[in-house]
Amino acid sequence: MVKIERRRDQFTAVLSNLVLFVGVFVFRWDPHLILFFYWFEVGIVVIREVIQSLFAELPPSEEYRPSGSKATFPLKELADVRGSLQLTRLLPPIYPRGSVEILSELQVPSVA
């Protein structure tokens, strides 16, 4: 079953890249516009994930706590904070420990 899913994922990747290839070379799409839309979509996904992480009730999993690597875990103490903050009755509570995942997501790796 895993092989079928993997082949389907590969087929989807090849097909989507083929559509872009045909669009650029046959229909004369502007490659800069395609890149703009790609980065725009990435920005929307990151913003959505940041907002979603604020409302995550569960604490960060151990995979977000790197060990034996050069990556730093931002605000280690914040991951163990309990409790929440209710800004308004219209929104679910905000959990401070979710900010750890946000910082991990937004962390820009340094080039050494």
N, CA, C and O atoms as a Tinker XYZ file with bonds, in Angstrom:
   448  protein
     1  N      0.818000   -1.206000    0.000000    73     2
     2  CA     0.000000    0.000000    0.000000    64     1     3
     3  C      0.857000    1.264000    0.000000    63     2     4     5
     4  O      0.508000    2.265000   -0.625000    81     3
     5  N      1.989000    1.201000    0.714000    73     3     6
     6  CA     2.884000    2.348000    0.773000    64     5     7
     7  C      3.474000    2.641000   -0.603000    63     6     8     9
     8  O      3.659000    3.802000   -0.969000    81     7
     9  N      3.772000    1.577000   -1.373000    73     7    10
    10  CA     4.325000    1.767000   -2.717000    64     9    11
    11  C      3.341000    2.490000   -3.627000    63    10    12    13
    12  O      3.729000    3.343000   -4.425000    81    11
    13  N      2.068000    2.141000   -3.499000    73    11    14
    14  CA     1.040000    2.782000   -4.330000    64    13    15
    15  C      0.937000    4.263000   -3.988000    63    14    16    17
    16  O      0.841000    5.101000   -4.884000    81    15
    17  N      0.956000    4.587000   -2.704000    73    15    18
    18  CA     0.880000    5.994000   -2.295000    64    17    19
    19  C      2.111000    6.765000   -2.764000    63    18    20    21
    20  O      2.006000    7.916000   -3.188000    81    19
    21  N      3.272000    6.126000   -2.685000    73    19    22
    22  CA     4.497000    6.783000   -3.115000    64    21    23
    23  C      4.471000    7.040000   -4.618000    63    22    24    25
    24  O      4.864000    8.112000   -5.080000    81    23
    25  N      4.008000    6.052000   -5.373000    73    23    26
    26  CA     3.913000    6.241000   -6.833000    64    25    27
    27  C      2.901000    7.332000   -7.174000    63    26    28    29
    28  O      3.115000    8.116000   -8.098000    81    27
    29  N      1.801000    7.379000   -6.426000    73    27    30
    30  CA     0.800000    8.418000   -6.672000    64    29    31
    31  C      1.388000    9.792000   -6.372000    63    30    32    33
    32  O      1.137000   10.744000   -7.111000    81    31
    33  N      2.166000    9.908000   -5.301000    73    31    34
    34  CA     2.810000   11.178000   -4.974000    64    33    35
    35  C      3.812000   11.577000   -6.049000    63    34    36    37
    36  O      3.887000   12.744000   -6.432000    81    35
    37  N      4.582000   10.605000   -6.535000    73    35    38
    38  CA     5.540000   10.893000   -7.604000    64    37    39
    39  C      4.821000   11.309000   -8.878000    63    38    40    41
    40  O      5.251000   12.239000   -9.560000    81    39
    41  N      3.732000   10.628000   -9.201000    73    39    42
    42  CA     2.959000   10.962000  -10.396000    64    41    43
    43  C      2.397000   12.377000  -10.276000    63    42    44    45
    44  O      2.431000   13.145000  -11.237000    81    43
    45  N      1.888000   12.714000   -9.113000    73    43    46
    46  CA     1.335000   14.050000   -8.899000    64    45    47
    47  C      2.415000   15.114000   -9.051000    63    46    48    49
    48  O      2.172000   16.156000   -9.661000    81    47
    49  N      3.605000   14.865000   -8.504000    73    47    50
    50  CA     4.706000   15.829000   -8.612000    64    49    51
    51  C      5.136000   16.004000  -10.070000    63    50    52    53
    52  O      5.349000   17.127000  -10.527000    81    51
    53  N      5.262000   14.901000  -10.792000    73    51    54
    54  CA     5.663000   14.971000  -12.201000    64    53    55
    55  C      4.592000   15.703000  -13.016000    63    54    56    57
    56  O      4.914000   16.548000  -13.852000    81    55
    57  N      3.333000   15.380000  -12.774000    73    55    58
    58  CA     2.246000   16.009000  -13.520000    64    57    59
    59  C      2.175000   17.516000  -13.251000    63    58    60    61
    60  O      2.009000   18.301000  -14.185000    81    59
    61  N      2.300000   17.923000  -11.997000    73    59    62
    62  CA     2.222000   19.356000  -11.695000    64    61    63
    63  C      3.407000   20.109000  -12.299000    63    62    64    65
    64  O      3.248000   21.234000  -12.774000    81    63
    65  N      4.587000   19.500000  -12.282000    73    63    66
    66  CA     5.732000   20.156000  -12.918000    64    65    67
    67  C      5.597000   20.185000  -14.433000    63    66    68    69
    68  O      6.039000   21.138000  -15.075000    81    67
    69  N      4.995000   19.158000  -15.007000    73    67    70
    70  CA     4.766000   19.129000  -16.444000    64    69    71
    71  C      3.782000   20.221000  -16.868000    63    70    72    73
    72  O      3.953000   20.846000  -17.915000    81    71
    73  N      2.767000   20.442000  -16.060000    73    71    74
    74  CA     1.802000   21.514000  -16.354000    64    73    75
    75  C      2.514000   22.861000  -16.377000    63    74    76    77
    76  O      2.278000   23.670000  -17.274000    81    75
    77  N      3.387000   23.111000  -15.392000    73    75    78
    78  CA     4.133000   24.373000  -15.372000    64    77    79
    79  C      5.076000   24.475000  -16.571000    63    78    80    81
    80  O      5.192000   25.540000  -17.178000    81    79
    81  N      5.740000   23.390000  -16.910000    73    79    82
    82  CA     6.657000   23.368000  -18.057000    64    81    83
    83  C      5.914000   23.698000  -19.344000    63    82    84    85
    84  O      6.364000   24.534000  -20.128000    81    83
    85  N      4.782000   23.046000  -19.562000    73    83    86
    86  CA     3.967000   23.306000  -20.763000    64    85    87
    87  C      3.458000   24.744000  -20.742000    63    86    88    89
    88  O      3.450000   25.415000  -21.774000    81    87
    89  N      3.039000   25.215000  -19.585000    73    87    90
    90  CA     2.543000   26.588000  -19.485000    64    89    91
    91  C      3.591000   27.620000  -19.851000    63    90    92    93
    92  O      3.298000   28.586000  -20.555000    81    91
    93  N      4.826000   27.417000  -19.373000    73    91    94
    94  CA     5.891000   28.386000  -19.655000    64    93    95
    95  C      6.327000   28.324000  -21.111000    63    94    96    97
    96  O      6.508000   29.366000  -21.741000    81    95
    97  N      6.499000   27.125000  -21.661000    73    95    98
    98  CA     7.071000   27.018000  -22.999000    64    97    99
    99  C      6.033000   26.984000  -24.122000    63    98   100   101
   100  O      6.346000   27.381000  -25.245000    81    99
   101  N      4.822000   26.526000  -23.859000    73    99   102
   102  CA     3.809000   26.471000  -24.909000    64   101   103
   103  C      2.885000   27.690000  -24.839000    63   102   104   105
   104  O      2.623000   28.335000  -25.854000    81   103
   105  N      2.401000   27.996000  -23.650000    73   103   106
   106  CA     1.448000   29.099000  -23.504000    64   105   107
   107  C      2.110000   30.420000  -23.135000    63   106   108   109
   108  O      1.428000   31.427000  -22.945000    81   107
   109  N      3.441000   30.418000  -23.035000    73   107   110
   110  CA     4.225000   31.631000  -22.773000    64   109   111
   111  C      3.866000   32.299000  -21.435000    63   110   112   113
   112  O      3.759000   33.523000  -21.352000    81   111
   113  N      3.685000   31.484000  -20.401000    73   111   114
   114  CA     3.466000   32.043000  -19.072000    64   113   115
   115  C      4.762000   32.682000  -18.596000    63   114   116   117
   116  O      5.851000   32.232000  -18.949000    81   115
   117  N      4.641000   33.712000  -17.808000    73   115   118
   118  CA     5.812000   34.386000  -17.268000    64   117   119
   119  C      6.345000   33.602000  -16.058000    63   118   120   121
   120  O      5.620000   33.443000  -15.075000    81   119
   121  N      7.580000   33.113000  -16.103000    73   119   122
   122  CA     8.122000   32.350000  -14.972000    64   121   123
   123  C      8.202000   33.163000  -13.680000    63   122   124   125
   124  O      8.075000   32.614000  -12.586000    81   123
   125  N      8.414000   34.473000  -13.812000    73   123   126
   126  CA     8.470000   35.322000  -12.619000    64   125   127
   127  C      7.122000   35.355000  -11.906000    63   126   128   129
   128  O      7.062000   35.370000  -10.677000    81   127
   129  N      6.052000   35.366000  -12.676000    73   127   130
   130  CA     4.720000   35.369000  -12.090000    64   129   131
   131  C      4.429000   34.040000  -11.377000    63   130   132   133
   132  O      3.798000   34.020000  -10.320000    81   131
   133  N      4.892000   32.948000  -11.958000    73   131   134
   134  CA     4.722000   31.640000  -11.317000    64   133   135
   135  C      5.472000   31.608000  -10.000000    63   134   136   137
   136  O      4.938000   31.128000   -9.000000    81   135
   137  N      6.715000   32.114000   -9.977000    73   135   138
   138  CA     7.481000   32.169000   -8.733000    64   137   139
   139  C      6.824000   33.075000   -7.707000    63   138   140   141
   140  O      6.817000   32.766000   -6.516000    81   139
   141  N      6.271000   34.193000   -8.165000    73   139   142
   142  CA     5.571000   35.087000   -7.251000    64   141   143
   143  C      4.398000   34.365000   -6.585000    63   142   144   145
   144  O      4.235000   34.434000   -5.367000    81   143
   145  N      3.589000   33.679000   -7.377000    73   143   146
   146  CA     2.446000   32.963000   -6.800000    64   145   147
   147  C      2.885000   31.839000   -5.873000    63   146   148   149
   148  O      2.223000   31.565000   -4.872000    81   147
   149  N      3.998000   31.188000   -6.200000    73   147   150
   150  CA     4.525000   30.141000   -5.330000    64   149   151
   151  C      4.903000   30.726000   -3.974000    63   150   152   153
   152  O      4.507000   30.187000   -2.941000    81   151
   153  N      5.660000   31.815000   -3.961000    73   151   154
   154  CA     6.072000   32.425000   -2.696000    64   153   155
   155  C      4.892000   33.047000   -1.960000    63   154   156   157
   156  O      4.865000   33.060000   -0.729000    81   155
   157  N      3.921000   33.561000   -2.701000    73   155   158
   158  CA     2.712000   34.084000   -2.065000    64   157   159
   159  C      1.980000   32.965000   -1.327000    63   158   160   161
   160  O      1.520000   33.156000   -0.202000    81   159
   161  N      1.872000   31.802000   -1.959000    73   159   162
   162  CA     1.226000   30.651000   -1.333000    64   161   163
   163  C      2.001000   30.197000   -0.094000    63   162   164   165
   164  O      1.403000   29.874000    0.932000    81   163
   165  N      3.316000   30.174000   -0.193000    73   163   166
   166  CA     4.134000   29.799000    0.961000    64   165   167
   167  C      3.896000   30.768000    2.109000    63   166   168   169
   168  O      3.785000   30.348000    3.261000    81   167
   169  N      3.816000   32.047000    1.810000    73   167   170
   170  CA     3.544000   33.052000    2.849000    64   169   171
   171  C      2.198000   32.836000    3.515000    63   170   172   173
   172  O      2.086000   32.945000    4.736000    81   171
   173  N      1.181000   32.533000    2.733000    73   171   174
   174  CA    -0.153000   32.274000    3.288000    64   173   175
   175  C     -0.121000   31.052000    4.190000    63   174   176   177
   176  O     -0.724000   31.064000    5.263000    81   175
   177  N      0.574000   29.994000    3.775000    73   175   178
   178  CA     0.656000   28.768000    4.580000    64   177   179
   179  C      1.379000   29.042000    5.894000    63   178   180   181
   180  O      0.949000   28.561000    6.942000    81   179
   181  N      2.471000   29.808000    5.856000    73   179   182
   182  CA     3.211000   30.115000    7.086000    64   181   183
   183  C      2.353000   30.943000    8.032000    63   182   184   185
   184  O      2.329000   30.674000    9.232000    81   183
   185  N      1.660000   31.927000    7.524000    73   183   186
   186  CA     0.789000   32.749000    8.374000    64   185   187
   187  C     -0.299000   31.890000    9.007000    63   186   188   189
   188  O     -0.594000   32.035000   10.193000    81   187
   189  N     -0.896000   30.996000    8.223000    73   187   190
   190  CA    -1.929000   30.105000    8.757000    64   189   191
   191  C     -1.376000   29.200000    9.855000    63   190   192   193
   192  O     -2.017000   29.004000   10.888000    81   191
   193  N     -0.186000   28.651000    9.626000    73   191   194
   194  CA     0.430000   27.774000   10.622000    64   193   195
   195  C      0.775000   28.526000   11.898000    63   194   196   197
   196  O      0.630000   27.984000   12.994000    81   195
   197  N      1.225000   29.758000   11.771000    73   195   198
   198  CA     1.545000   30.564000   12.951000    64   197   199
   199  C      0.286000   30.810000   13.773000    63   198   200   201
   200  O      0.302000   30.653000   14.994000    81   199
   201  N     -0.786000   31.189000   13.124000    73   199   202
   202  CA    -2.043000   31.440000   13.837000    64   201   203
   203  C     -2.567000   30.156000   14.454000    63   202   204   205
   204  O     -3.036000   30.158000   15.592000    81   203
   205  N     -2.490000   29.067000   13.718000    73   203   206
   206  CA    -2.963000   27.785000   14.230000    64   205   207
   207  C     -2.135000   27.324000   15.428000    63   206   208   209
   208  O     -2.680000   26.739000   16.364000    81   207
   209  N     -0.834000   27.578000   15.410000    73   207   210
   210  CA     0.034000   27.171000   16.519000    64   209   211
   211  C     -0.292000   27.912000   17.805000    63   210   212   213
   212  O     -0.107000   27.369000   18.894000    81   211
   213  N     -0.774000   29.141000   17.697000    73   211   214
   214  CA    -1.146000   29.885000   18.897000    64   213   215
   215  C     -2.254000   29.198000   19.683000    63   214   216   217
   216  O     -2.288000   29.268000   20.912000    81   215
   217  N     -3.152000   28.540000   18.976000    73   215   218
   218  CA    -4.312000   27.932000   19.622000    64   217   219
   219  C     -4.126000   26.441000   19.891000    63   218   220   221
   220  O     -5.079000   25.763000   20.275000    81   219
   221  N     -2.917000   25.921000   19.695000    73   219   222
   222  CA    -2.666000   24.497000   19.906000    64   221   223
   223  C     -2.643000   24.197000   21.402000    63   222   224   225
   224  O     -1.860000   24.783000   22.149000    81   223
   225  N     -3.499000   23.292000   21.826000    73   223   226
   226  CA    -3.606000   22.989000   23.247000    64   225   227
   227  C     -2.500000   22.058000   23.725000    63   226   228   229
   228  O     -2.059000   22.164000   24.869000    81   227
   229  N     -2.046000   21.153000   22.871000    73   227   230
   230  CA    -1.032000   20.192000   23.282000    64   229   231
   231  C      0.349000   20.840000   23.329000    63   230   232   233
   232  O      0.638000   21.736000   22.536000    81   231
   233  N      1.204000   20.395000   24.249000    73   231   234
   234  CA     2.564000   20.943000   24.299000    64   233   235
   235  C      3.384000   20.470000   23.105000    63   234   236   237
   236  O      3.025000   19.482000   22.465000    81   235
   237  N      4.475000   21.159000   22.797000    73   235   238
   238  CA     5.312000   20.746000   21.668000    64   237   239
   239  C      5.858000   19.341000   21.879000    63   238   240   241
   240  O      6.191000   18.957000   23.001000    81   239
   241  N      5.946000   18.587000   20.809000    73   239   242
   242  CA     6.455000   17.221000   20.912000    64   241   243
   243  C      7.984000   17.237000   21.033000    63   242   244   245
   244  O      8.626000   18.269000   20.834000    81   243
   245  N      8.539000   16.097000   21.356000    73   243   246
   246  CA     9.982000   15.989000   21.555000    64   245   247
   247  C     10.768000   16.235000   20.269000    63   246   248   249
   248  O     11.943000   16.598000   20.332000    81   247
   249  N     10.147000   16.044000   19.110000    73   247   250
   250  CA    10.874000   16.258000   17.859000    64   249   251
   251  C     11.199000   17.728000   17.639000    63   250   252   253
   252  O     12.068000   18.053000   16.829000    81   251
   253  N     10.510000   18.626000   18.351000    73   251   254
   254  CA    10.829000   20.044000   18.246000    64   253   255
   255  C     11.952000   20.441000   19.190000    63   254   256   257
   256  O     12.391000   21.591000   19.195000    81   255
   257  N     12.414000   19.490000   19.988000    73   255   258
   258  CA    13.511000   19.760000   20.915000    64   257   259
   259  C     14.766000   19.079000   20.369000    63   258   260   261
   260  O     15.050000   17.935000   20.724000    81   259
   261  N     15.502000   19.754000   19.529000    73   259   262
   262  CA    16.661000   19.104000   18.921000    64   261   263
   263  C     17.716000   18.761000   19.965000    63   262   264   265
   264  O     18.002000   19.555000   20.861000    81   263
   265  N     18.280000   17.590000   19.839000    73   263   266
   266  CA    19.362000   17.188000   20.738000    64   265   267
   267  C     20.529000   16.704000   19.898000    63   266   268   269
   268  O     20.348000   16.000000   18.904000    81   267
   269  N     21.716000   17.086000   20.304000    73   267   270
   270  CA    22.907000   16.670000   19.571000    64   269   271
   271  C     23.106000   17.396000   18.258000    63   270   272   273
   272  O     23.880000   16.938000   17.417000    81   271
   273  N     22.433000   18.509000   18.062000    73   271   274
   274  CA    22.611000   19.273000   16.829000    64   273   275
   275  C     22.971000   20.709000   17.177000    63   274   276   277
   276  O     22.944000   21.102000   18.343000    81   275
   277  N     23.306000   21.480000   16.165000    73   275   278
   278  CA    23.660000   22.881000   16.390000    64   277   279
   279  C     22.425000   23.769000   16.486000    63   278   280   281
   280  O     22.522000   24.937000   16.863000    81   279
   281  N     21.267000   23.216000   16.144000    73   279   282
   282  CA    20.034000   24.002000   16.179000    64   281   283
   283  C     19.671000   24.325000   17.619000    63   282   284   285
   284  O     19.776000   23.479000   18.507000    81   283
   285  N     19.248000   25.543000   17.832000    73   283   286
   286  CA    18.864000   25.958000   19.179000    64   285   287
   287  C     17.364000   25.837000   19.341000    63   286   288   289
   288  O     16.604000   26.042000   18.395000    81   287
   289  N     16.952000   25.507000   20.532000    73   287   290
   290  CA    15.525000   25.436000   20.838000    64   289   291
   291  C     15.153000   26.731000   21.529000    63   290   292   293
   292  O     15.584000   26.966000   22.658000    81   291
   293  N     14.359000   27.582000   20.881000    73   291   294
   294  CA    14.074000   28.901000   21.454000    64   293   295
   295  C     13.184000   28.806000   22.686000    63   294   296   297
   296  O     12.192000   28.077000   22.702000    81   295
   297  N     13.555000   29.545000   23.698000    73   295   298
   298  CA    12.750000   29.691000   24.914000    64   297   299
   299  C     12.326000   28.346000   25.498000    63   298   300   301
   300  O     11.137000   28.029000   25.546000    81   299
   301  N     13.305000   27.560000   25.940000    73   299   302
   302  CA    13.028000   26.221000   26.465000    64   301   303
   303  C     11.998000   26.248000   27.592000    63   302   304   305
   304  O     11.157000   25.356000   27.696000    81   303
   305  N     12.071000   27.269000   28.425000    73   303   306
   306  CA    11.155000   27.354000   29.563000    64   305   307
   307  C      9.704000   27.542000   29.113000    63   306   308   309
   308  O      8.777000   27.100000   29.791000    81   307
   309  N      9.517000   28.189000   27.984000    73   307   310
   310  CA     8.165000   28.471000   27.505000    64   309   311
   311  C      7.439000   27.200000   27.076000    63   310   312   313
   312  O      6.209000   27.150000   27.110000    81   311
   313  N      8.176000   26.184000   26.677000    73   311   314
   314  CA     7.551000   24.933000   26.250000    64   313   315
   315  C      6.877000   24.212000   27.411000    63   314   316   317
   316  O      5.963000   23.414000   27.202000    81   315
   317  N      7.324000   24.488000   28.630000    73   315   318
   318  CA     6.760000   23.815000   29.797000    64   317   319
   319  C      5.688000   24.641000   30.510000    63   318   320   321
   320  O      5.164000   24.211000   31.537000    81   319
   321  N      5.363000   25.797000   29.989000    73   319   322
   322  CA     4.360000   26.669000   30.613000    64   321   323
   323  C      2.979000   26.041000   30.484000    63   322   324   325
   324  O      2.616000   25.543000   29.418000    81   323
   325  N      2.233000   26.063000   31.535000    73   323   326
   326  CA     0.852000   25.573000   31.525000    64   325   327
   327  C     -0.095000   26.760000   31.603000    63   326   328   329
   328  O      0.290000   27.838000   32.057000    81   327
   329  N     -1.307000   26.569000   31.173000    73   327   330
   330  CA    -2.294000   27.624000   31.239000    64   329   331
   331  C     -2.541000   28.249000   29.883000    63   330   332   333
   332  O     -1.896000   27.914000   28.889000    81   331
   333  N     -3.484000   29.160000   29.868000    73   331   334
   334  CA    -3.863000   29.799000   28.614000    64   333   335
   335  C     -4.327000   31.214000   28.876000    63   334   336   337
   336  O     -4.491000   31.633000   30.022000    81   335
   337  N     -4.533000   31.938000   27.802000    73   335   338
   338  CA    -4.985000   33.320000   27.861000    64   337   339
   339  C     -6.203000   33.453000   26.956000    63   338   340   341
   340  O     -6.125000   33.174000   25.760000    81   339
   341  N     -7.309000   33.871000   27.518000    73   339   342
   342  CA    -8.542000   34.035000   26.746000    64   341   343
   343  C     -8.727000   35.521000   26.445000    63   342   344   345
   344  O     -9.080000   36.295000   27.334000    81   343
   345  N     -8.491000   35.920000   25.203000    73   343   346
   346  CA    -8.621000   37.331000   24.827000    64   345   347
   347  C    -10.078000   37.752000   24.656000    63   346   348   349
   348  O    -10.473000   38.844000   25.066000    81   347
   349  N    -10.866000   36.877000   24.049000    73   347   350
   350  CA   -12.274000   37.162000   23.813000    64   349   351
   351  C    -13.042000   35.846000   23.784000    63   350   352   353
   352  O    -12.461000   34.787000   23.543000    81   351
   353  N    -14.323000   35.914000   24.026000    73   351   354
   354  CA   -15.127000   34.689000   24.009000    64   353   355
   355  C    -15.304000   34.142000   22.598000    63   354   356   357
   356  O    -15.677000   32.982000   22.427000    81   355
   357  N    -15.042000   34.958000   21.595000    73   355   358
   358  CA   -15.211000   34.534000   20.208000    64   357   359
   359  C    -14.077000   33.622000   19.729000    63   358   360   361
   360  O    -14.252000   32.859000   18.779000    81   359
   361  N    -12.917000   33.702000   20.386000    73   359   362
   362  CA   -11.759000   32.902000   19.986000    64   361   363
   363  C    -11.436000   31.862000   21.047000    63   362   364   365
   364  O    -11.734000   32.058000   22.226000    81   363
   365  N    -10.831000   30.762000   20.634000    73   363   366
   366  CA   -10.369000   29.796000   21.632000    64   365   367
   367  C     -9.197000   30.383000   22.413000    63   366   368   369
   368  O     -8.610000   31.379000   21.990000    81   367
   369  N     -8.853000   29.779000   23.543000    73   367   370
   370  CA    -7.733000   30.312000   24.327000    64   369   371
   371  C     -6.402000   30.200000   23.593000    63   370   372   373
   372  O     -6.189000   29.294000   22.787000    81   371
   373  N     -5.515000   31.141000   23.890000    73   371   374
   374  CA    -4.166000   31.135000   23.323000    64   373   375
   375  C     -3.235000   30.522000   24.362000    63   374   376   377
   376  O     -3.262000   30.899000   25.534000    81   375
   377  N     -2.420000   29.584000   23.925000    73   375   378
   378  CA    -1.488000   28.895000   24.826000    64   377   379
   379  C     -0.078000   29.427000   24.585000    63   378   380   381
   380  O      0.431000   29.324000   23.468000    81   379
   381  N      0.566000   29.995000   25.611000    73   379   382
   382  CA     1.912000   30.563000   25.428000    64   381   383
   383  C      2.929000   29.550000   24.925000    63   382   384   385
   384  O      3.859000   29.922000   24.210000    81   383
   385  N      2.775000   28.281000   25.281000    73   383   386
   386  CA     3.760000   27.294000   24.839000    64   385   387
   387  C      3.715000   27.085000   23.323000    63   386   388   389
   388  O      4.651000   26.526000   22.752000    81   387
   389  N      2.637000   27.527000   22.665000    73   387   390
   390  CA     2.560000   27.444000   21.213000    64   389   391
   391  C      3.530000   28.387000   20.523000    63   390   392   393
   392  O      3.894000   28.173000   19.366000    81   391
   393  N      3.950000   29.435000   21.233000    73   391   394
   394  CA     4.886000   30.382000   20.631000    64   393   395
   395  C      6.241000   29.740000   20.366000    63   394   396   397
   396  O      6.993000   30.220000   19.518000    81   395
   397  N      6.566000   28.654000   21.082000    73   395   398
   398  CA     7.820000   27.950000   20.840000    64   397   399
   399  C      7.830000   27.364000   19.431000    63   398   400   401
   400  O      8.824000   27.472000   18.714000    81   399
   401  N      6.726000   26.749000   19.043000    73   399   402
   402  CA     6.646000   26.186000   17.699000    64   401   403
   403  C      6.641000   27.288000   16.652000    63   402   404   405
   404  O      7.188000   27.116000   15.564000    81   403
   405  N      6.031000   28.408000   16.972000    73   403   406
   406  CA     6.032000   29.529000   16.032000    64   405   407
   407  C      7.459000   30.010000   15.807000    63   406   408   409
   408  O      7.876000   30.226000   14.669000    81   407
   409  N      8.203000   30.176000   16.891000    73   407   410
   410  CA     9.587000   30.619000   16.749000    64   409   411
   411  C     10.430000   29.591000   16.003000    63   410   412   413
   412  O     11.322000   29.955000   15.236000    81   411
   413  N     10.152000   28.314000   16.225000    73   411   414
   414  CA    10.880000   27.273000   15.500000    64   413   415
   415  C     10.551000   27.321000   14.016000    63   414   416   417
   416  O     11.420000   27.098000   13.174000    81   415
   417  N      9.296000   27.613000   13.699000    73   415   418
   418  CA     8.876000   27.687000   12.305000    64   417   419
   419  C      9.473000   28.893000   11.598000    63   418   420   421
   420  O      9.856000   28.814000   10.430000    81   419
   421  N      9.548000   29.992000   12.300000    73   419   422
   422  CA    10.015000   31.235000   11.689000    64   421   423
   423  C     11.522000   31.413000   11.776000    63   422   424   425
   424  O     12.070000   32.368000   11.224000    81   423
   425  N     12.196000   30.498000   12.465000    73   423   426
   426  CA    13.641000   30.604000   12.642000    64   425   427
   427  C     14.342000   30.468000   11.303000    63   426   428   429
   428  O     14.115000   29.509000   10.565000    81   427
   429  N     15.197000   31.437000   10.996000    73   427   430
   430  CA    15.939000   31.415000    9.745000    64   429   431
   431  C     17.301000   30.778000   10.030000    63   430   432   433
   432  O     18.042000   31.267000   10.882000    81   431
   433  N     17.637000   29.696000    9.329000    73   431   434
   434  CA    18.931000   29.052000    9.598000    64   433   435
   435  C     20.089000   29.967000    9.167000    63   434   436   437
   436  O     20.031000   30.636000    8.135000    81   435
   437  N     21.118000   29.968000    9.979000    73   435   438
   438  CA    22.282000   30.799000    9.641000    64   437   439
   439  C     23.213000   30.023000    8.726000    63   438   440   441
   440  O     23.348000   28.805000    8.842000    81   439
   441  N     23.838000   30.729000    7.835000    73   439   442
   442  CA    24.780000   30.111000    6.898000    64   441   443
   443  C     26.167000   30.198000    7.512000    63   442   444   445
   444  O     26.677000   31.292000    7.752000    81   443
   445  N     26.774000   29.051000    7.765000    73   443   446
   446  CA    28.100000   29.049000    8.402000    64   445   447
   447  C     29.169000   28.629000    7.429000    63   446   448
   448  O     30.344000   28.569000    7.790000    81   447
